[in-house]
Amino acid sequence: MKSIKITQVKSTIDRPKKQKETIKALGIKKLNHSVVKVATPQILGMVATVDHLIKVEEV
């Protein structure tokens, strides 16, 4: 399976609780923090939920 690098580029301040929890569940701790995840359907669904707050790159 392919991997993706997810980087938070916008703050979660004044965002709905669901979006804050999704960012936390992805393992992102703060602004400009990156994580590498395997591109499973579950991860891609989480990415779609917060796509306006993150940047996604293929690894």
C-alpha positions in Angstrom: 0.0 0.0 0.0 1.1 3.5 -0.6 2.0 6.0 2.2 0.9 9.6 2.5 2.5 12.4 4.5 -0.1 14.6 6.3 0.9 18.1 7.5 -1.4 20.5 9.4 -1.2 23.9 7.8 -4.2 25.7 9.4 -5.2 26.0 13.1 -8.1 24.1 14.6 -9.2 27.1 16.7 -12.9 27.9 16.1 -13.4 24.6 14.3 -16.1 22.0 15.1 -15.3 19.4 17.7 -15.4 16.6 15.1 -12.6 18.2 13.1 -10.4 18.8 16.2 -10.9 15.1 17.1 -10.1 14.0 13.6 -6.8 15.9 13.6 -5.9 14.4 17.0 -6.9 10.9 15.8 -4.5 11.3 12.8 -1.7 11.8 15.3 -1.1 15.5 14.5 -0.1 17.4 17.6 0.4 21.0 16.5 0.6 23.3 13.5 3.2 22.3 10.9 3.5 18.8 12.5 3.7 16.0 10.0 2.8 12.3 10.2 3.2 9.5 7.7 0.3 7.1 7.4 -0.6 4.2 5.1 -3.4 5.3 2.7 -6.2 3.0 3.9 -9.9 3.9 3.3 -10.3 4.9 6.9 -7.4 7.3 6.8 -8.5 8.7 3.5 -11.9 9.4 4.9 -10.4 11.2 7.9 -8.3 13.3 5.5 -11.4 14.2 3.4 -13.0 15.5 6.6 -10.2 18.0 7.4 -8.8 18.5 3.9 -9.0 22.3 4.3 -6.7 22.2 7.4 -4.0 19.9 6.1 -1.6 19.3 3.2 -1.3 15.7 1.8 1.7 14.4 -0.1 2.5 11.0 -1.5 5.7 9.3 0.0 
